[in-house]
Amino acid sequence: MPLLRMGTRFVASQVSPVRFFGPSVSLIGLLALGYMLFTGKINLSSFDLGTLANQLGSSDDPTTAITPVRLDRSAPRPEDRIRIATFNIQVFGEKKSSDPNVMQALAAIVASFDMVAIQEVRSPQSMPVARLVDLINRRGGRYEATVSEPVGRTSQKAQYAFVWDTTRMRLIPGSSYVVRDDADRMHREPMVASFETRAPAAQGRAPFRFTAINAHTDPDEVSTRATTSELNVLDDVFVRVREYEYNSNGEEDVILMGDLNVNTAGLGELAQIPGVFSIAGDIPTNTAGTKTYDHILIDRNTTAEFTGRFGVIDFVRDFGLTPEQAVLVSDHRPVWAEFSVYEIPAFTNVAQQGQPVR
């Protein structure tokens, strides 16, 4: 049984009608919304959770015994590499986005990266993200954002966001959508978007293009029981998003990013997809430095663009916050990884063994 319905069988996707250019609203985002509503993308309700369990083998995690490392914020960003991050900004709503000290810290953190996948935005009008992008741009940045519709079963719905540096990357038009979940397999269905680097011209070298999956699991629904864990839905999402992107655009680079509420031992069937591993492994990602929740996962057999450089941000060490200030920013630390700005054939893969930045 196919896990993804193609063509007219797609259920209409949900994309926020708001796409931010600093503080303004983009008409392009509205047009893209209309296009997506007619075409749709991926229907999670058609996923068969048992199919992949018998098809996929196991892969060894190439990262062992590593520790958090520091991002050199004083060094200019290299032209031949990009840094992307995932960041759960705890309850990022009206109250937090109205705190100037917290927002200054968030702007400094997000502006350290070329693209950031954000979880736990709590405002149907997406104003926290608009304020964040506006603040970064008033400090000299040129960032944009795309925000999902609110998702979730309860009244406490949340949104996903992607924020990126427009001088370094671009969003592929019409590529943002939320995976539909009519069978209610996940509390918060993931958001998907595709990006391409704005790489310096180089003969015979194409810009790195990839599809990012932004995910936030429910901590109560990541049990190790194969029939209930949301991690055993996310493996289907990863495989079928990649299948769709490859069939539609020839794209095979998929990066799953987000707050998964498990360490690597709890990744379930995600860890059984051949080649897939968590770049930062079991480095603690909560602000207290005691638990691992957040991950960037790639298939090392296809995403050769990973340079082997990665890290986890420590608010106190890396941004000079006090422990009290750090807690106000979030209970999660950003996880980041570095990639080439150019496409690299998989057979020259350099991501077989990730190495932290020294």
C-alpha positions in Angstrom: 0.0 0.0 0.0 1.5 3.4 -1.0 2.2 5.7 1.9 1.7 8.8 -0.1 -1.2 9.7 -2.4 0.0 11.5 -5.5 -1.8 13.8 -7.9 -5.4 14.7 -7.0 -5.4 12.4 -4.0 -3.4 15.0 -2.0 -5.3 16.8 0.7 -5.0 20.6 0.6 -2.1 21.8 2.6 -2.0 24.6 5.1 0.4 27.4 4.7 0.3 30.7 6.6 -1.0 33.5 4.4 1.7 35.7 6.1 5.2 35.7 4.8 7.4 38.4 6.4 9.7 40.8 4.7 10.8 42.6 7.9 7.5 43.9 9.3 5.5 43.7 6.1 3.2 41.1 4.6 4.1 39.5 1.3 1.5 39.2 -1.4 3.6 36.3 -2.8 2.8 34.4 0.4 -1.0 34.9 -0.3 -0.6 33.8 -3.9 1.4 30.8 -2.7 -1.4 29.9 -0.3 -3.9 29.8 -3.0 -1.7 27.6 -5.2 -1.1 25.2 -2.3 -4.8 25.0 -1.4 -5.5 23.8 -4.9 -2.6 21.5 -5.4 -2.0 20.1 -1.9 1.0 18.2 -0.9 1.3 15.2 1.5 -1.5 13.4 3.3 -0.2 11.9 6.5 -3.4 9.9 7.0 -2.5 7.7 4.1 0.7 6.5 5.9 0.9 2.9 6.9 2.9 2.7 10.1 3.7 -1.0 9.8 5.1 -0.9 6.3 8.5 0.6 6.9 9.2 -1.5 10.0 9.7 -4.5 7.8 11.5 -2.7 5.0 14.2 -0.7 6.8 17.3 -2.0 8.3 19.4 -0.3 11.0 22.2 2.2 10.8 24.9 2.9 13.2 25.1 6.4 14.7 28.4 7.9 13.7 28.5 10.3 16.6 29.8 9.1 20.0 31.0 10.7 23.2 30.9 14.3 21.9 30.4 17.5 23.9 28.9 20.9 23.1 31.2 23.2 21.2 31.3 27.0 20.8 30.2 28.9 17.7 32.7 31.6 16.9 30.4 34.6 16.5 33.3 37.0 15.8 34.4 35.3 12.6 32.6 36.2 9.4 30.4 33.6 7.9 32.3 31.6 5.2 31.1 32.1 1.7 31.3 28.4 0.9 29.2 27.2 3.8 25.8 27.8 5.5 24.8 27.2 9.1 21.2 26.1 9.8 19.7 25.6 13.2 16.6 24.3 15.0 15.3 26.2 18.0 12.2 25.6 20.2 11.5 29.1 21.6 9.4 28.1 24.5 5.9 29.6 24.4 6.9 32.2 21.8 3.8 34.4 22.1 2.7 37.9 22.9 4.3 38.1 26.4 7.8 36.9 25.3 7.8 38.9 22.1 7.0 42.1 24.1 10.0 41.7 26.4 12.8 43.8 24.8 15.6 42.0 26.7 14.4 38.6 25.6 13.9 39.8 22.0 17.4 41.3 21.8 18.8 37.9 22.9 16.6 36.0 20.4 17.6 38.4 17.6 21.3 37.9 18.3 20.9 34.1 18.4 18.8 33.8 15.2 21.0 36.2 13.3 24.0 34.0 13.9 22.6 31.5 11.4 21.6 31.4 7.8 18.3 29.6 8.5 16.5 28.6 11.7 13.6 26.2 12.1 11.5 27.5 15.0 9.0 25.6 17.1 6.3 26.7 19.6 5.2 30.0 18.1 2.0 30.8 20.0 0.1 33.5 18.1 -2.4 33.0 15.3 -1.3 36.3 13.8 2.3 35.3 13.8 3.3 38.6 15.4 6.2 37.1 17.5 8.0 36.0 14.3 7.2 39.3 12.6 8.7 41.2 15.6 11.8 39.0 15.6 12.4 39.5 11.9 11.8 43.2 12.1 14.3 43.5 15.0 17.0 41.5 13.2 16.5 43.7 10.1 16.6 46.9 12.1 20.0 45.8 13.3 21.2 45.4 9.7 20.0 42.0 8.7 18.0 41.0 5.7 15.8 38.2 6.9 12.5 36.8 6.0 10.2 34.2 7.5 7.4 31.8 6.6 5.0 30.7 9.3 2.6 27.7 9.3 -1.1 27.7 10.3 -1.7 26.8 14.0 -1.6 23.1 14.5 -2.5 20.9 17.4 -5.4 19.0 19.0 -6.1 21.3 21.9 -6.9 25.0 22.3 -3.1 25.5 22.9 -2.2 25.3 19.3 1.3 26.2 18.0 2.9 27.3 14.8 6.1 26.5 13.1 8.4 29.0 11.4 11.4 29.1 9.2 13.5 32.3 9.3 16.4 32.8 6.9 19.0 35.3 5.7 17.9 36.4 2.2 21.4 37.3 1.2 22.5 33.7 1.7 19.4 31.6 1.0 16.1 31.7 -0.7 12.8 29.9 -0.1 11.7 27.9 -3.2 8.3 29.5 -4.1 5.3 27.4 -3.3 7.3 24.9 -1.3 5.9 25.5 2.2 3.2 23.2 3.5 2.0 21.4 6.6 1.7 17.7 6.4 -2.0 16.8 6.7 -3.0 14.3 9.4 -6.6 13.5 9.0 -6.1 10.2 10.9 -4.8 12.2 13.9 -1.5 10.3 14.2 0.4 13.3 15.5 -0.5 16.1 17.9 1.3 18.6 15.8 1.8 17.6 12.1 5.1 18.8 10.7 5.8 21.8 8.4 7.9 21.4 5.2 9.7 23.9 3.1 12.5 23.8 0.5 15.5 26.2 0.3 18.4 26.9 -2.1 21.6 28.7 -1.2 22.6 31.9 -3.0 26.1 30.5 -3.7 28.8 32.5 -5.4 29.1 31.7 -9.1 31.3 28.7 -9.7 31.7 26.8 -12.9 30.1 23.4 -12.9 28.8 23.8 -9.3 25.1 24.1 -8.5 23.7 25.8 -5.3 22.8 23.4 -2.5 19.1 22.8 -2.5 17.3 20.9 0.3 14.0 20.2 1.9 13.6 20.9 5.6 11.0 19.2 7.8 10.2 21.2 11.0 8.8 18.9 13.7 7.7 19.1 17.3 6.5 15.9 18.9 4.2 15.6 21.9 6.3 14.4 24.9 3.4 12.2 26.0 3.3 10.5 22.6 6.9 9.4 22.0 6.7 6.1 23.9 8.8 3.2 22.6 5.6 1.3 21.7 5.8 1.0 17.9 2.0 1.4 17.5 1.8 4.7 19.4 5.1 6.6 19.2 5.1 9.7 17.0 8.7 8.9 16.2 7.3 5.9 14.3 5.2 8.3 12.2 8.1 10.7 11.6 10.1 8.0 9.8 7.2 7.7 7.3 7.1 11.5 7.0 10.8 11.6 6.2 10.7 8.8 3.6 7.6 10.1 1.9 8.6 13.7 1.8 11.8 12.7 0.2 10.0 10.5 -2.2 7.7 13.3 -3.2 10.5 15.8 -3.6 12.6 13.4 -5.6 9.7 12.5 -7.9 8.7 16.2 -8.3 12.0 18.0 -8.3 14.8 15.4 -8.3 15.6 16.5 -4.8 17.0 13.9 -2.4 18.4 16.0 0.4 16.0 16.1 3.3 16.8 17.5 6.7 14.5 16.8 9.7 14.8 19.4 12.4 13.1 20.0 15.6 12.1 19.2 19.2 11.6 15.5 19.2 11.4 15.1 23.0 13.7 12.1 22.9 17.4 11.3 23.0 19.0 9.1 20.2 17.9 5.9 21.9 14.3 7.0 21.6 14.3 7.8 17.9 12.5 4.6 17.1 12.0 3.8 13.4 13.6 7.1 12.4 16.9 5.6 13.5 16.2 2.5 11.4 16.2 4.4 8.1 19.5 3.4 6.5 22.0 6.2 6.8 19.9 8.5 9.0 21.5 9.9 12.1 21.2 12.8 14.5 24.1 15.1 13.8 24.6 16.3 17.4 23.8 13.0 18.9 23.1 13.0 22.7 24.5 16.4 23.5 22.1 18.0 26.1 19.8 20.5 24.4 17.7 21.7 27.3 18.8 25.0 28.9 19.6 23.2 32.1 22.1 21.0 30.3 20.6 17.7 31.5 18.4 16.3 28.7 18.5 15.7 24.9 15.4 16.7 23.1 16.4 18.6 19.9 17.9 17.1 16.8 19.0 17.7 13.2 18.8 14.5 11.3 20.2 13.8 7.8 20.8 10.7 5.6 24.6 10.6 5.4 24.3 8.5 2.2 22.6 11.3 0.3 23.3 14.6 2.1 27.0 14.9 1.4 26.9 18.6 1.8 27.2 18.3 5.6 30.7 19.5 6.4 31.0 17.7 9.8 30.8 20.9 11.8 28.0 21.3 14.3 27.2 22.4 17.8 24.7 23.3 20.5 24.4 26.9 21.7 24.9 27.6 25.4 23.1 30.9 26.2 25.4 31.7 29.1 28.7 30.7 27.6 28.1 31.8 24.0 25.9 34.9 24.4 26.9 36.1 27.9 23.4 35.7 29.5 23.0 35.0 33.1 21.3 31.6 34.0 18.2 33.6 35.0 18.1 35.4 31.6 18.7 32.2 29.7 15.6 30.6 31.3 13.5 33.6 30.1 14.7 33.0 26.5 13.8 29.3 26.3 14.1 26.0 28.1 15.7 24.7 24.9 19.1 25.4 23.3 19.5 25.8 19.5 21.2 23.0 17.7 23.1 23.9 14.5 25.0 22.2 11.7 27.0 23.4 8.8 26.6 22.5 5.1 28.3 23.4 1.8 26.6 26.0 -0.3 27.2 23.8 -3.3 25.7 20.5 -4.2 28.0 17.6 -3.6 27.5 14.2 -5.2 26.6 11.5 -2.7 29.5 9.3 -3.6 32.0 12.0 -2.2 30.1 12.0 1.1 32.0 13.8 3.9 29.3 13.3 6.5 30.2 9.7 7.4 31.7 11.0 10.7 30.5 14.3 12.1 33.0 16.3 14.0 32.3 19.2 16.4 33.7 22.6 15.8 36.9 23.1 17.8 
